[in-house]
Amino acid sequence: MIRRSFLKTLGALGLAPIAAQAKLHKAPYSGQGLFLTTWRFGLESNQVAWTRLQEGGSTLDAIEAGIRRCELDPAERSVGLGGRPDRDGVVTLDACIMDHLGNIGSVCGMEGIATPLSVARAVMEKTPHVMLVGDGAQQFALEQGFPLENLMVADSEREWKQWLEKSEYQPVINIENHDTIGMIGMDASGILAGGCSTSGMAYKMHGRVGDSPIIGAGLYVDGAVGACTATGHGEEVIRTVGSFRVVQGMAQGLSPHQACKAAIEAIAEFFTRRGKDWSHTQIGFIALNKSGEIGAYSLRPGFNYAVKSADRAELLDADYLLD
Ligand code: GLY
């Protein structure tokens, strides 16, 4: 009774926890599992996640395995090993993870450890904290037995040296058609989780952190409602608390597609209000709700995402706001 009246009061103030506001009245999820991952590299990562789930892993185990596949692939140049460096030639990685109960972990600006999502999970499960940055994140990772590696591959070094000739920093839309890996999913019983991992913007200022390790911006999961993750220009996703905004939209009755679209429209509105040049900006969201409905939306064309379920493994183009 106390909890109900407390929630009622918070609800009147618009402050109720998302789950308590949920207006999902759809059929409960009846699948065998579902994964949604940003960009083309999501096809393989989804398959790895799916296999882990079928082997008896939890949703969180599956997401960690799926994202790790991408982090350890030196050919993927925006995540983990092989990620592009900052303007000082240092590869720094950001990642976060969240489960259906609100457990969270994050690392920011971590050097020399190829699997930041697993370190974020260790922060979540083995420390009293939720976020570790820079040297402290690396120190913790080493204590946990993660290997120290040179994350700069030859192609990244060559491109960085070319970039240094002009040193003009400009965010690039859909760089090579991929960016952050964000994965959200659920198991057969509807238990949700999510993860997000990136090397951030190529040639960023040393110390710059984007949305990907920020819970609420790059990722948000509410076990009673749904999950969302983001890709693209992290500053704008942070400014609008993008992934939380999408999950909040679903809690208020929007479909995942409608909620992603509403968040992109809010970002466009923020740009317009501030009178800023946004011609070089791309942002995309993917979302799923507790009933197993999925959705995605981006600011511009070019954003795709991979879906995996028992009877589906495909790459879909997101709808978008601007031509
Ligand atoms: N979304 C990745 C970043 O902005 O760092």
Residues whose N, C-alpha, C, O or C-beta is under 5 A from the ligand:
A	BS01	LIG	T180 T198 G200 M201 G210 D211 S212 T231 G232 H233 G234 E235
